[in-house]
């Protein structure tokens, strides 16, 4: 029942505002939590880290411990961390850190205190912002509408299995691959089999949400040399269940739809910019003029949309 969305702009602009509109239009599909994967101007060096602290009252000491850990990995804060000023017990923290020489090792190190402060995303461009509540709730709390960038993903969650907490919400970072995020509508039925295989390779999962698996599965395939289009096609054969998912990195947004074609997806736009969502009425919040809507209505469909900035840079 969850709602998903993606947005690509021709050039950097109000990506946060557009994604909030796309998710607000689909709030009826799930109001347990809402999240956004936002891609802004990439850092030339260092990484943006988004994290959730579980106890606001001890955030200062938790950040001190976090700083000690990253310093042991040859890294440090490039600027002082910034936390939200809400009254919730949990707290969202944005950090910018210096260059990381070994991101998998760095991630394993900071995960030592994940019971107190859990990293939600790492990237030169990516920032994952997610929390309990509706799109409007999350946007108001975290200033999502003011975020400028080139592309991003959104998700409205109806929780069916795992907990209703910010860290179990979408989007999910493809731990430990930088700048990769996913949103998913559906259910993976061979989740535990695939998770066990990936864990034996050294990957770590922070939740019991099956969606987290897909991001790592795709990224691992690409690490082994597969291109994204091929990895997307392979996922239809090897991941069982009913699903439609969107996966983003700095260069593109791609999607895959399972062979049963149960979970819908539509898109409006052209070769330079698009809006994609679970429901047509959501994309028409973005495109107010009359236009054609492409309904990806068949089984076993995949597609990848390149980011114009990345394409022109290449």
N, C-alpha and C positions, 0 to 999 in steps of 0.2 A: 504493500500500500504506500510505501515511501515515495516521495517526489524527488527527482533529480533535475539538474540544469547545468548548462555550460554556456559561456559567452566568450566570443572573440571580437575584439575591436580592431578597426583598421589601423589605429594608432593609439598610443596611451591616452586613457580618458577615464570616465567615471565607471569603472568596472564594478566597484562595490555597490553603487546605486542600482545598476542594472541587475546584478545578481540578487539584491534584496527584493526588487520587483518580481523577478522570476520565482523566487521562493515564497513571497507573500501571496502570489497568485495560487500557490499550491499548498497553502497552509492546511487545508482540509485533508491533505494526504498524510499529515503527521505533525503534531505540535509538541511532541515530547522534547525534541531538541532540533536545532537548526545549525548548520555550519557552512563555512565558505573557505575555499582554497583560492587565494588571491595571488596573482603574479604581477609584481611591479617592476620597476627598473632594476636590473640585476646589479649587485655589488661587484666591483672590479676585484676585490679581495675580501676575504672573510665571509661569514654566513649570518643569516637572520635565523634566530632560534625562537620558536614559539613554544611556551610551556604552560602547564597548569599546576599551581600550588594547591595542595589540598587543605591547608590550614592558614588562613590569612594572617592570623595573629603571630605566627612564627615564620613568616616569609623572609624576614631579614636574615635570620640564622640559617634558614634553608638555602638562601642564595649565597651566603658565605661558604657553606659546605659545597655548593655547586661550583663556586669559583675555585675552591681548593682542588676539586677534582679536575676541572678543565686545565688548571695550571699544571697539574701533574702530567697532562697530555700535551704540554707545550703550547697551550692556547690561553687566551684571557679575554675579558670583556673589552670590546673596542669602545663602547660607550656604556654609561650606567643603565642597568635594566629599568624598564618602565612597566608598572603594574596598573591594572584597572582600579578604579576608585569606588567600585560597587560595595554593597553591604553583604554580599553572599559569603559563605564560609570559604568556598574555593576562590581562587584568584588567577586571572590570566596575566601572563608575563611575556613581554617582548624583549629579547636580547639581541644584540649584535656582537658577535665574537670574532676574534682574529682568525687567521687561516688555520685550518685543521688538516694535519698531514695524513691522518689515517681515520677517516670518518667511521668505519665500522668499529674500530677499537675505541674511539672517542665515545661513540654511542653506548657501547657496552659499559664504559666507565661511568657515564652519567646515569645510566639505568640502575646503578647501585643504590641510588636514593629515590627511585621512581615511586616509592610509597609516600614520599613527601612532596616531590616536585617531578612531574613527568613531562618529558619533551614530546610535543605534538607535531612539530615539523622542523626540518633543517633545510635551508637552501640559500642560494645566492639571490633568488627572486621570490620563492614561495613563502607565503604566510598562511597557515591554517588557523582560522578563528572559528571556534564552535562552543556552544553552550546550551543549556537547557532552555526551553521556551520557543516561541515563534520567531519567524524572521524579523518581525518588528522589535521583539524583545531583545534579540541578540544584536541587531543593528544599533539600537539605541544604547545598549550597554557598552559596546565595543567600537562605536564610530565607524561601522562598516561602510556606510553610504559615502563617507568622505575619501575612501581609498581609491587611488588612481592606479591604473595598470593596463595591461594589454589583454588579459584573459583570465578566466577563472571558472570554478565549479561551485555549485550550491547543492544543498541537501536538506530536505525536511523529513524528519524521522518519526515513524510510528514504531515504537519499540515492541518487538515480539518475543525476544529471548534475553539478550544481555541487558545490563542495568541502564537505568535512565540517569546517567551522569555525563558531564561534559566529555570525559575521556573515552567513553564508549560510543560517542556520536561520530557521524561523518562530517567532513571528509577524513580519510585516513592517509597518513604519510606512509610511503613504502620504505619502512625502516630497514636498512640505514641508507637508502639511496637518496641523494639530495634532489630536491625540486620535483619529486614525483608524488602525486596525490590522486585519490580515487573517490568516487561516489557510486553507490550501488543501490538498485531496487530489485529485490528478489531474495532467494535463499539458496545456499550452496549445500547440497546433500552429501557430498564427499569431502566436506570441510576437514574433518579430523584426520582422514587419510593424508590429504595434501599437506595439512599443517605439520603432521608428524614427519613427513619427508623433508620439509623445509627446515624444521627444527633440528633434524639430524645433520643438516648442512651448516648449522650455526646461527640461523635466523631466530629472532626472538619476537614473540607476539605479546602485546600489552593488554589485549582484551580477549573476550570470548566471542567477539563479533565476527561472523564469517566474512564480512566485507573486507576486513583488514588483510585477509589472506590474498585476495585477488591482486592488490597492489604489489605485494612482495613477489607473488608468482610471476606476474608479467615482468617485473624488473629483473628477476633472476634469469628469466629466459633471454632478456636483452643483454644481460651480463655475459651470457654464454655465446653471444654473437648473433642472435636473432634480431631482425628489425622489428619495430613496433607493429607494422601491419601483419607480419607473420605470427608474432606472439599473440596478437588479438585473435587471429584465425585459429591458432592452436588451442586457445582457451575454450573455444566452443566445443571441441572434441574431448578435452581432458578435464574440464570443470563441469561437474554434474549439477543439475538443478534448473531452476527458472531464474533468469537474470537478464537485466540490462545494466551495463555499467559504463561510466565515463572515466577515462584516465588521462591525466594531464601532466605535462612537463614543460620546460621552458620553450620547447620547439613546436608543440602540437597538442591538440586534444583528440583522442580517439575513443571509439566506443565498440562494444561487442554486444550482440543480442543472441540469446540461446536458441537452440534448434526448435524449441516449442513455441517461440514467438508470443509469449504471454504478456510480457512487460513492455508497454508502449514507449515510443520515442518519436518526437517530431522536430523539424528544424525549419527555420526561416533565415533568409539572408542570401549572400552571394559568395563569390570566391574570396572576398576581402574581409567580410565580417559575418558572423552568424549568431543566432540565439537558438539553443536546443533545450528541450525540456520534455518531461513526461506528458504534459498536456498542451494542446494547441492554445488554449486560452491564456497560458502563461507567456508563450512567445509573442502573442499579440499584445501583451502589455508593453513590449519593446518596440515592435513594428506596428505603429498605429495606422499606417496607410494600408490599403488593400494589397495583398501580395500572395504569392503561392506558398503553401505549406507542404513540405515533403514529409510524408508519413512513412517511417521505416517499419513497414507492416509485415514483412516476411520473416521467415526463420533464418537463423544462422547468418546474420548480417554483421559486417564490420565496416568501419570507415575511419579515416584519419583526416583532420583538418589542420593544415599547417598554420602557424602564427606568422603573420605577414612580416613583422619586424625580424623574426628569425630567418625567414625565407630570403628577405632582401639582404640581410647581413651575409648569408651564405653565397 
